[in-house]
Amino acid sequence: MKLNALRLHIVKLPLVRPFASAHHTLTERHFLLLEAEVDGVTAWGECAAFETPFYTAETIQTARHILRDFLYPVVRGRPLGHPAEVQTYVQGVRGHPMATAALEMVLWDAWGRLEGRSLADLLSAPRSQVPVGVAIGRQPSMDVLLERVADYVQQGYRRVKLKIKPGDDLLPVQTVRRAFPDLPLQVDANAAYQRSDAQYLLKLDDYGLLLIEQPLPAEDLPGHARLQARLRTPLCLDESVASPLQARVALEMQACRTLNIKPARVGGLSQAIAIHTLCLEQGIAVWCGGMLESGLGRALNLALAALPGFTLPGDISATARYYHQDIILEPFVLTPQGTLAVPDAPGLGVTVDRAALRRFCVFSETVQD
């Protein structure tokens, strides 16, 4: 494969309802989409960076700069036998995993389209349906929270994740657990706590949670290890793991008992697969996290989550959970069994809706040679 041309689009999609985490509230999602020509086919990628650096240091604008001025120039016109080879060529660019993941995603889509095979088939992923859960942002009241949870449970979602932060943690967990005693439930702190907050986190042990996700700052692996040693509930790392090496270090330190794998966060699908393989070998449960992706990123996540090591429902969710209209023609629809179908058409398996792209696009540029 040879990447011959690249066009970048910034798209803005309104969310169905605001999504509040520990640090930020989103009412709309900005995406950086990549449109590329690879050996005569049009292939697509999505950069999952947000508009501001509240989740990681990357933003849409930093990713645009890195892709345009550094990543694309080093792979343009080079013969690539496999999408993962992009990792070799971009080693001179430190950091910027989300930008790298977007470029690799383009090549996975292109490879599948050129071979006439779906991404799931390229990965030898055995499942055609993936069980999924739903993440619920912080709500203005417990009544609204219970209404949201009841709605998603009725729709068929296999598990619910609550966003928490200091001072807004025990009450929502208590409230949901009392109303839904058998519901698979987990919480996500987005690194909002400090080691001194351990007494509050330990109280979460009483509510039969599947896991507690990323309670401490990303850099504090020793703190997570100490906390995990005191908790019965498994800790799950997210922001702390941005590469296969960091995943290995975290497991060696016993800083967690499960991992959230996001291809965008770890530098690409090939890196996500490497972490999945490592965890599978060590008997560590993994699941696929979500970044409020468009249908392009959702399609890639579903193919990844169809691999055998993903034993926990992922944060992938149906299109209608977040967007009234996506930028692909084929919306993802939740089955009554709480699953989403893994695309089986060539490449990512979805088709960009050009009319929606024009409607929601706020910026486009062709990257010059």
Secondary structure, DSSP 8 states (H G I E B T S, - for coil): --EEEEEEEEEEEEEEEEEE-SS-EEEEEEEEEEEEEETTEEEEEEE--BSSTTSSS-BHHHHHHHIIIIIHHHHBT---SSGGGHHHHTTTS-S-HHHHHHHHHHHHHHHHHHHT-BHHHHTT---SEEEB-EEE---SSHHHHHHHHHHHHHHT-S-EEEE-BTTBSHHHHHHHHHH-TTS-EEEE-TT---GGGHHHHHHGGGG--S-EE--S-TT-HHHHHHHHHH-SS-EEESTT--SHHHHHHHHHTT--SEEEE-HHHHTSHHHHHHHHHHHHHHT-EEEE------HHHHHHHHHHHTSTTB-S-BS---HHHH-SS-SBSS-----TTSEEE---SSBTS--B-HHHHHHHEEEEEEE--
